[in-house]
Amino acid sequence: MKKLLLTELFLLCSVWLYAQTITGRVYGEGTNNIIAGATVYYGGSMAGTITNNDGWFELRAKQEQIPVIISCIG
């Protein structure tokens, strides 16, 4: 029973440690204006998120080196 519990705990910890995120804040180019509602995504992918009212975003990290694209209309 102890062996099974330790194995499950080890697997849970390894999954938790592997889950990394990229966080940041989006500003307008050349300004200090925060951009709310900007789209942040990986190039060539549908995986992405939108910045909150304070311009912050959180995106799950990928193992590959893929460019992060930020876009906003308006």
C-alpha positions in Angstrom: 0.0 0.0 0.0 2.8 2.4 0.9 4.6 1.6 -2.4 1.4 2.4 -4.4 0.9 5.7 -2.5 4.5 6.8 -3.0 4.3 5.9 -6.7 1.2 8.0 -7.1 2.7 10.9 -5.2 5.8 10.8 -7.4 3.8 10.8 -10.6 1.6 13.7 -9.4 4.7 15.7 -8.4 6.4 15.1 -11.7 3.3 16.3 -13.7 2.9 19.3 -11.4 6.6 20.3 -11.9 6.4 19.8 -15.7 3.5 22.2 -16.1 5.1 25.5 -16.8 3.5 28.7 -18.0 4.6 31.9 -19.7 3.1 35.1 -18.2 3.5 38.6 -19.2 1.9 42.0 -19.8 1.2 43.6 -23.2 1.9 47.3 -23.8 1.4 49.4 -26.9 4.5 49.8 -29.1 6.6 52.7 -27.9 4.1 53.6 -25.2 3.2 52.7 -21.6 -0.4 52.0 -22.6 -1.7 48.7 -21.4 -3.4 46.6 -24.1 -6.5 44.8 -22.8 -8.1 42.1 -25.0 -5.0 41.4 -27.1 -4.7 37.9 -28.5 -1.6 36.0 -27.5 -0.9 32.7 -29.3 1.7 30.3 -30.7 2.5 30.9 -34.4 0.9 28.2 -36.6 -1.3 27.0 -33.7 -4.7 27.6 -32.3 -3.4 27.4 -28.7 -3.6 30.9 -27.2 -5.3 33.3 -24.7 -6.5 36.9 -24.4 -5.0 39.5 -22.1 -7.2 40.6 -19.2 -8.3 44.2 -18.3 -4.8 44.9 -16.9 -3.0 43.6 -20.0 -1.7 40.4 -18.3 -1.8 36.9 -19.9 -0.8 33.4 -19.0 0.0 30.8 -21.6 1.0 27.1 -21.1 4.6 26.6 -22.2 5.4 24.3 -25.1 8.5 22.1 -25.4 9.3 23.2 -28.9 10.7 26.6 -29.8 7.6 28.3 -31.3 7.3 32.1 -31.7 4.6 33.8 -29.5 2.5 36.2 -31.5 0.6 39.1 -30.0 -2.1 40.9 -32.0 -4.8 43.4 -31.4 -7.1 45.3 -33.7 -8.1 48.8 -32.9 
